[in-house]
Amino acid sequence: MQKYRNGIVDIDGTLISPWGEPFAINQNVVDFVKNNIRNVIIVTGRKESEYKRKTEGLLEILEIDPVALYMNPYGPEESDKYKDSVANHLSNMKISIAIDDNPNTRAVYESYGIPTIDPKDIL
């Protein structure tokens, strides 16, 4: 049985290595997400116009089928602002958990009452 009904999950630095580093899957995080979150909502700072197909392909490889995929329409320099607007939009959905490597993003989620986990803490 899955522990969390609705969970927000980041990609870069969370499910996989941080942007710009050699590609690696964070298998502990992937397994945690697949085994503990019923409705996965991906919220990524990746720019939608440039990376949507690659992102969908990556999620297929990871065998994660999100109920929603939110991609940044602006670009990485606006990632924090974008994730704040998405958190505000999702705040009425009773999100049980958010997993993101960025402490600023975790603080944003927590300001909306969404509990967070740093992926480094998932063993």
N, C-alpha and C positions, 0 to 999 in steps of 0.2 A: 504494500500500500504506500502511495506517495504521501510525503509529509506536507508539501505545500500545494495549494490549489492553483494559484496564479503567481508566476515568478518572472521577473525581468532579468534578462541575462545579456551581458555585453559579449563582444566577440574578441577583439584584439586586446591581448594582455589578460584575457579571462578564459575563453575557450581555447584560444591558441596563443602563441607567443606574441609579444607586443609588436606593433607596426614597426617595420624597419629592421627587425631582428630576424635571424634565420628561422624559417618555418618550423614550428613544433606544436603538436597537439598537447594541451594540458589535460591528459587523460583522466586524472582524478576529478577535475571539474566537469568534464564531459559526462563521466559516469554518475557523478552526483546529480547533475541536471536531469539526466535520463531516468534515474531511479527515484528522484525525490520531488520533481515538479511536474504536476499534471498538465498545466497549461503554460507552455513556455512562450514568453513574449521577448523577442530579440529587439534590443535597442542599441544601435551601433552608431558611432560617429563617422562611419564610412560614408562617403558621398554617394548618394543613390544613383545619380546619372553616370557615374564612372564604374561602380562596383556591384550593382545589383545582381547581375548574372553570376559573377564570381562568388558573391556571398551566398546566393541560393545553392550553387554547386558545392561550396564548402559545407553548408549545413546538411546537404544530402550525404556527403562523405562522412560527416560526423554522426549521421543518423539521428539528427535532431529535426523534428517537424514542428516548427513553431505555429501557434495559433495566429500570431501577428509578427510582422517584420517591419520595424521602424528604422528607416535609414535617413541620415542627415542630408537635407537638400542643399546645404550651404557649403560644407567642407570642414576639414579637421579644426581649423581655427575657430569655428563656431560650435564645436562639439558640446562644450559645457552648457551654453545657452540653449542649444537644441534639446539636449537631454532634460533640462529643466522644463521646457515646454511640454515634452512628452510625459514627464512625471506628473505635471499638473493635469494633463489630459487623462492619464491613467489612474489618478488618485482616487477616483470613485469606484474603481473596479475591485476593491479589496485585494490589493496585491499583498501576498504573504511574505515575499522575499525579493531582494534585488542583489545580484552578484555582479560586481564591477571592480576592476583593479584600480580605478581612479578615485583617490580619497575625496576629491572635490565632488565628483558625481555621487559617491555614497552619501556625502553630507546633504546634497540636494534631495536625494530620495528620502533620507531620514527626516528632512524638514517637512515632507509630506506624510510623515508617519509610516513610511515603508521601512521595515527592518532590512539591514544589509549584511552581506558577507564579503570580506576580501577573499578573492580566490586563493591567495597564499595560505589562508587558514583552512582550506579544504584538503584534507590528507587522504 
